Structures are given as C-alpha cells and as structure tokens.
C-alpha cells in the first residue's frame, strides 16, 4: 500500500509519468520537432491557412452557382467564378482557420504542437496582422462579387470568433460549435453562389436552396463530429464538450453517422416532393456506400476517422451537386 501511495505521489510531482505520460512527452519533444522542419515564409502562411479546409466551402459556392440556373460550365473561367473560389478558399476560409488557430493556441500545444503559433514559427503579433489583412481583403472581394456577399463574409468572420474565442467559444458547447461551423461552411457559401449568378433572387426563389443547404448542414454537423476524434485528449483537458468527449467515441460515431444519413435522405425526399425523381434516386443511392463505411467507423472511430472522411465525403459532396442540378432543373 505504501508503494502505491508513493507511485501516486511521484506521478503528481512528475506529470511525465502515469496517465498523462504521452501528453507531456508530446509537449517535451515539440521544440526538437519545430527546429527540424524550417519552412519558407510562403509555405508557413499556406500551412497557417489550412488549404484542406477550403474545399467544402468552395464546393458549396459551386453548388449555389449551379442552383441559380444562370451558371454554365463556360463560367468556370470567368472573373466572377475565380473571385468566388478565391473568396471561399484562401481568403474567407483561410481567415477563419487563422482565427481558430489564434484562439486555440493553448489547445494546439496539446493536440498539434507543430502548428505555426504553438510551434513558435508565427508570433502572435504577426498572426494578428495576417488575420486583419486577410479579413479586409476577404470582405472587399465579397463586395466586388455582390455587396450582399461582402456582408455574408462579415457574418462568417463573426461566426469564427463565436466558435473559437472566449468567453463564448461555442466549440465548448456540444452541438453549437459544429452547427455554426456547418452553417458557415455550407449555407452561407451556397446562398452566396446563388446570389453571385442571380442577384435578383427573392426569398421565395431561394427557398429550395435554403432547404437543401440546411439539410446538408445537418449531415455536415455529423462530419464535423468525426473531425473531433483527433483532439479528444486536449478537449477533455480544457473542458471542450465535443460529442466524443461527452458520449464516448463509439456513441459519438453512431450519432454522427445517423446525422450524416438523415440529412442526405431528407434531401432525397425533398427532391422527390419537388418532382425531381431521378435526382432523388441518385442522392439516396449515394448514401449507401457511406452507410457501409460507417460500420468500420463505429467499431473503431479513432483509427477510422481520417479514412472515413477521405472516402465517404466524396459521396456526400456528390449528393450536394446532384441536388444543385435538381434545383436548377426545377426552375421555370
């Protein structure tokens, strides 16, 4: 008994032992890892902007453009579309990612110690300057496409603050964090794409896009949950109540899978109700491969999360574009 008491005391004095051994080891080796990977300034900024996160937002803008009924594939080389891709990719999405890194720097010291800010490659002062410059450029670019889109960019940047910044920090509040991210990644750019190519849209004519984007936002809330598996350790420590932290990995994966499937199936039903039967069938069929992949995800969420997203997301975003074509086909 005295031995076990001694071991517990040792763990308290030396956090490198016991259950936090891996966690503290990661922090201890971080300085060596930082110096081993010198990056050019351009590469460092690109890493700060997290390019992999741009794709869903750019895709949503494309879906909105197609839904407008006024977008043709020849428009892909047009100035408006190029501005839209720059806006939804490196500019607005990049700004939100930098904001997230800025406000999550303490958490990243645990989960991702090699990110530019916790790794020491970008100072807080330089990060602040980059965020301010990118924010201004993003709003101006949005305004050049359409004044209302410039306003949407402001909403997106505000959402990024609400998601990451204290004292609100919605990412701590279970469903709220994933919901606001899904809203910013899907509904806002989708409607922006519609407005870009059909500025005379009314609320009534926007209704199909709003409904479909909202249903895919429900699915996206599930995919956001899958992204939370990689940071469970740090989230638990700092009190961020993600679904994996609150419900455990397997239950959270099951909830995520249900949300992903329900959103898409409801979108297929909506297509059916609007008379777009072929499109409805295609959207429903695209759920099937995701459903089978979810068995592996639920069995082992922490090892299957990246693989699942890499494969299953392709079917989900294909369903979004199918719905966009259905909305276009239904327009008078």
C-alpha positions in Angstrom: 0.0 0.0 0.0 2.9 2.3 0.7 4.3 1.5 -2.7 1.1 2.5 -4.5 0.9 5.7 -2.4 4.5 6.5 -3.3 3.8 5.9 -7.0 0.8 8.3 -6.9 2.9 11.0 -5.2 5.6 10.5 -7.9 3.0 11.0 -10.6 1.9 14.3 -9.0 5.4 15.6 -8.8 6.4 14.3 -12.3 3.5 14.6 -14.8 5.6 12.8 -17.3 4.6 9.6 -15.6 1.2 8.0 -15.3 -1.8 8.7 -17.5 -0.5 12.0 -18.8 2.8 10.5 -19.9 2.0 10.5 -23.6 0.6 14.0 -23.4 3.5 15.6 -21.7 6.0 13.6 -23.9 4.5 15.2 -26.9 5.0 18.7 -25.5 8.6 17.9 -24.4 9.6 16.7 -27.9 7.9 19.6 -29.6 10.9 22.0 -29.6 13.1 19.5 -31.3 10.4 18.9 -33.9 9.9 22.6 -34.5 13.5 23.2 -35.4 13.6 20.1 -37.7 11.1 21.5 -40.1 12.1 25.0 -41.2 9.6 26.4 -43.7 9.8 29.3 -46.1 7.5 32.2 -45.3 5.1 31.4 -48.1 4.9 27.7 -47.0 4.3 28.8 -43.4 1.5 31.1 -44.4 -0.1 28.4 -46.5 0.1 26.0 -43.6 -1.5 28.6 -41.4 -4.4 28.9 -43.8 -5.0 25.1 -43.8 -5.8 24.6 -47.5 -7.5 21.2 -47.0 -10.4 23.0 -45.2 -11.1 25.3 -48.1 -12.6 22.6 -50.4 -16.0 22.1 -48.7 -16.7 25.9 -48.8 -15.6 26.3 -52.4 -17.8 23.3 -53.3 -20.8 24.9 -51.6 -20.3 28.1 -53.6 -20.2 26.0 -56.8 -23.4 24.2 -55.8 -25.1 27.6 -55.1 -23.9 28.9 -58.5 -25.3 25.8 -60.3 -28.6 26.1 -58.3 -29.0 29.7 -59.6 -29.9 28.4 -63.0 -27.8 31.1 -64.6 -24.4 29.3 -64.3 -22.9 27.4 -67.2 -19.6 25.5 -67.3 -18.2 28.2 -69.5 -18.5 30.5 -66.5 -15.7 28.5 -64.7 -13.1 30.6 -66.4 -15.0 33.9 -65.7 -13.7 36.5 -63.4 -16.7 36.2 -61.0 -16.2 32.5 -60.5 -12.4 32.9 -60.0 -13.2 35.6 -57.4 -15.7 33.3 -55.8 -13.1 30.5 -55.5 -10.5 32.8 -54.1 -13.0 34.2 -51.6 -14.4 30.9 -50.4 -11.0 29.2 -50.4 -7.8 31.0 -49.3 -9.5 34.3 -48.3 -12.6 33.8 -46.1 -11.9 30.2 -45.2 -8.3 31.0 -44.6 -9.2 33.9 -42.3 -11.5 31.7 -40.2 -8.8 29.0 -40.0 -6.2 31.5 -38.8 -8.7 32.8 -36.2 -9.3 29.3 -35.0 -5.5 28.7 -34.6 -5.1 32.1 -32.9 -7.7 31.4 -30.2 -6.9 27.7 -29.9 -3.2 28.1 -29.5 -3.2 26.7 -25.9 -5.2 23.7 -27.0 -2.9 23.1 -30.0 0.1 22.9 -27.7 -1.5 19.6 -26.6 -3.2 18.3 -29.8 -1.0 19.8 -32.5 2.2 21.3 -31.1 3.7 21.8 -34.5 1.0 24.3 -35.7 2.6 27.6 -36.6 1.6 29.5 -33.4 2.3 27.0 -30.7 5.4 25.8 -32.6 6.8 29.4 -32.4 7.0 29.8 -36.2 4.5 32.7 -36.2 4.3 35.2 -33.4 1.0 36.5 -32.0 1.8 39.9 -33.4 2.3 38.6 -36.9 -0.7 36.4 -36.7 -2.8 39.3 -35.7 -1.6 41.4 -38.7 -2.2 38.5 -41.1 -5.7 37.9 -39.8 -6.6 41.7 -40.0 -5.2 42.0 -43.6 -6.9 38.7 -44.8 -10.2 39.9 -43.2 -10.2 43.2 -45.1 -9.3 41.6 -48.4 -12.0 38.9 -47.9 -14.7 41.5 -47.3 -13.6 43.6 -50.3 -13.5 40.5 -52.6 -17.0 39.5 -51.4 -18.3 43.0 -52.1 -16.8 43.0 -55.6 -18.9 39.9 -56.4 -22.0 41.4 -54.8 -22.5 43.8 -51.9 -24.6 41.2 -50.0 -21.8 38.6 -50.3 -19.5 41.1 -48.6 -22.0 41.2 -45.8 -22.0 37.4 -45.6 -18.2 37.4 -45.3 -18.5 39.6 -42.2 -21.1 37.1 -40.8 -18.6 34.2 -41.4 -15.8 36.0 -39.7 -18.1 36.8 -36.7 -19.1 33.1 -36.6 -15.4 32.2 -36.5 -15.0 34.4 -33.4 -18.1 33.0 -31.8 -16.8 29.5 -32.4 -13.2 29.9 -31.1 -13.0 33.0 -28.9 -13.6 33.2 -25.2 -15.9 33.8 -23.4 -18.5 32.5 -25.8 -16.4 29.8 -27.5 -19.2 27.8 -29.0 -17.0 24.8 -29.6 -17.2 24.1 -25.9 -21.0 23.8 -26.1 -21.6 20.4 -27.6 -23.9 20.9 -30.6 -23.5 24.7 -31.0 -19.9 24.6 -32.3 -20.4 22.0 -35.0 -23.7 23.7 -36.1 -22.2 27.1 -36.5 -19.2 25.7 -38.5 -21.6 23.7 -40.8 -23.7 26.9 -41.3 -20.6 28.9 -42.3 -19.2 26.1 -44.5 -22.4 25.2 -46.3 -25.4 27.5 -46.1 -23.6 30.9 -46.4 -21.4 30.0 -49.4 -24.3 28.1 -51.1 -26.5 31.1 -50.9 -23.6 33.4 -51.9 -23.2 31.3 -55.1 -26.8 31.7 -55.9 -26.7 35.5 -55.4 -23.5 35.8 -57.4 -25.2 34.5 -60.6 -28.8 35.6 -60.0 -28.7 38.8 -58.0 -32.4 39.4 -58.5 -33.3 36.3 -56.4 -36.2 36.6 -54.0 -36.6 34.8 -50.7 -39.2 32.6 -52.3 -37.0 31.6 -55.2 -34.1 30.9 -52.7 -36.3 28.5 -50.7 -35.2 25.3 -52.4 -31.5 26.1 -51.9 -32.1 27.1 -48.3 -33.9 23.9 -47.6 -31.3 21.6 -49.3 -28.4 23.5 -47.8 -30.0 23.3 -44.4 -30.4 19.5 -44.8 -26.8 19.0 -45.9 -25.8 21.2 -42.9 -27.4 18.6 -40.7 -25.2 16.0 -42.4 -22.2 18.3 -42.1 -22.8 18.5 -38.4 -22.1 14.8 -38.3 -18.9 15.0 -40.3 -17.7 17.8 -38.0 -18.1 15.4 -35.1 -15.8 12.9 -36.9 -13.1 15.7 -37.0 -13.3 15.9 -33.2 -11.9 12.4 -32.6 -8.3 13.5 -33.3 -8.3 16.0 -30.4 -10.1 14.2 -27.6 -7.2 14.4 -25.2 -6.8 18.1 -25.4 -10.6 18.8 -25.5 -11.0 16.8 -22.2 -8.3 18.7 -20.5 -9.6 22.2 -21.3 -13.3 21.4 -20.9 -14.4 21.4 -24.5 -17.6 19.4 -24.7 -17.5 17.7 -28.1 -19.7 14.7 -28.8 -16.7 12.2 -28.4 -15.8 13.8 -25.0 -19.4 13.8 -23.7 -20.7 10.5 -25.1 -17.5 8.5 -25.7 -16.0 7.6 -29.1 -18.4 4.8 -30.3 -21.6 6.6 -29.3 -20.4 9.8 -30.8 -19.5 8.0 -34.1 -23.0 6.4 -34.1 -24.7 9.8 -33.6 -22.5 11.3 -36.3 -23.4 8.5 -38.8 -27.2 9.0 -38.1 -27.0 12.7 -38.7 -25.0 12.2 -41.9 -27.5 9.8 -43.3 -30.7 11.6 -42.1 -29.7 14.9 -43.7 -29.0 13.3 -47.1 -32.1 11.1 -47.1 -34.3 14.1 -46.2 -32.7 15.9 -49.1 -33.6 13.0 -51.4 -37.2 13.0 -50.1 -37.4 16.8 -50.8 -36.2 16.2 -54.3 -38.9 13.6 -54.7 -41.5 16.0 -53.4 -40.5 18.6 -56.0 -40.9 16.1 -58.8 -37.2 15.5 -59.4 -37.4 11.7 -59.1 -34.2 10.8 -60.9 -32.1 13.2 -58.9 -33.8 12.0 -55.7 -32.8 8.4 -56.5 -29.2 9.3 -57.2 -28.9 11.2 -53.9 -30.4 8.2 -52.0 -28.0 5.8 -53.8 -25.0 7.9 -52.8 -25.9 7.3 -49.1 -25.4 3.5 -49.5 -21.6 3.4 -49.7 -21.4 5.8 -46.7 -23.7 3.6 -44.7 -21.4 0.6 -45.2 -18.3 2.6 -44.3 -19.9 3.7 -41.1 -19.8 0.2 -39.7 -16.0 0.4 -39.6 -16.2 3.9 -38.2 -18.4 3.0 -35.3 -16.2 -0.1 -34.5 -13.0 2.0 -34.3 -13.6 5.8 -34.5 -10.1 6.9 -33.5 -8.4 4.8 -36.3 -11.1 5.1 -39.0 -11.9 8.8 -38.8 -9.4 10.0 -41.4 -10.1 7.1 -43.8 -13.8 7.5 -43.4 -13.8 11.2 -44.2 -11.3 10.7 -47.1 -13.7 8.2 -48.8 -17.2 8.9 -47.6 -17.1 12.7 -48.0 -16.8 12.2 -51.8 -20.3 10.7 -51.9 -21.8 13.3 -49.7 -20.5 16.3 -51.7 -21.5 14.5 -54.9 -25.1 14.4 -53.5 -24.9 18.2 -52.9 -24.1 18.8 -56.6 -26.8 16.4 -57.7 -29.3 18.4 -55.6 -28.0 21.7 -57.1 -28.7 20.3 -60.6 -32.2 19.3 -59.4 -32.9 22.8 -58.1 -31.7 24.2 -61.5 -33.9 21.7 -63.4 -36.9 22.7 -61.4 -36.6 26.4 -62.1 -39.1 27.8 -64.6 
